[in-house]
Amino acid sequence: MRRVLAARALSLAFTLIAASAAIFILVDVAPGDPAAFMMGLNADPQSVAALRAELGLDQPALQRYFSWIIGVAHGDFGLSYTYRVPVGELIWERAQVSFPLTLIALGLSTAFATTAALFAVHQRGRWPEQFIMGGAQLGLAIPNFWLAIVLALIFSAGLGWFSAGGFPGWDAGFFTALNALVLPAIALALPQAAIMTRVLRTAMLEAMGEDFVRTARAKGASRWRALTRHVLPNALIPSLTILGLQFSFLLAGAVIVENVFYLPGLGRLILQAVNQRDLIVVRGVVLVLVAISVLVAFAVDFLHALADPRLRRAAQPA
């Protein structure tokens, strides 16, 4: 296990270093001068040059990269060009919306998919299975932003059950804040639940043919008990990778949904920073999202190694 963790940790470190360089290069070559954007169209060149020097944009690219990455290593993401506040504070403030939204969406997606896959396998060959898999196929085709608009029209504008947009903050009360996240979480969760349902159903059908399932049935276990006690736990192991990918996608892919519901999350922060040419904010947020994705992948590998002894034996020297 130590060898597995050491190899994954080394890979994680190299991935983050490569990702930071790629992010800096891609953002740095993006069109638009932040200083010229902040000064306006009628600003004189001397004022623009002075602002570039103040922001450190006149330094060589390599020097700016090392200054930025050394600061990040010490927890300093720099100062926002637009808001003139530390980027780390902006990220932390917006993460208090995006992280709970992602966790709620992931929980809903997993619950929907597990329930749907169980009933689909239990009713294999019957109309409920066809109905569930048809719904999953439809869920794959529905964009989450369109679903977000439909949900807002029905349950916010029509029925008035949930908030139509905005986020009151966690200081307003847990359930008040949660009410603002329910519809965005459902809009994010349902398309991902469709993917997870198909993957989990396939894994469960494969596990149904294993000897331990036949042994359980021979000992008198009902089909439903065999599914829930033996098939589902084994089918969840190969599904861990999908869960890890879904967490990263939900966290980084909520830009449009956050804008539909006017949520002050990381996705909306990136969009605002791009529009304002606040490149240091873009770099900081993207690096945080990449780091989280890499850490989630590391955690998934670790859970795989814990759940499957064959992976641990494969990492041991011959």
ABEGO torsion letter per residue (X at the ends): XAAAAAAAAAAAAAAAAAAAAAAAAAAAABBEBAAAAAAEAABBAAAAAAAAAAAGAABBAAAAAAAAAAAAAAGBAEBBAAAGBBAAAAAAAAAAAAAAAAAAAAAAAAAAAAAAAAAAAAABGBAAAAAAAAAAAAAAABBAAAAAAAAAAAAAAAAGABBAEEBAEAAAEAAAAAAAAAAAAAAAAAAAAAAAAAAAAAAAAAAAABAAAAAAAAAGBBAAAAAAAAAAAAAAAAAAAAAAAAAAAAAAAAAAAAAAAGBBBAAAAAAAAAAAGBAAAAAAAAAAAAAAAAAAAAAAAAAAAAABAAAAAAABBX
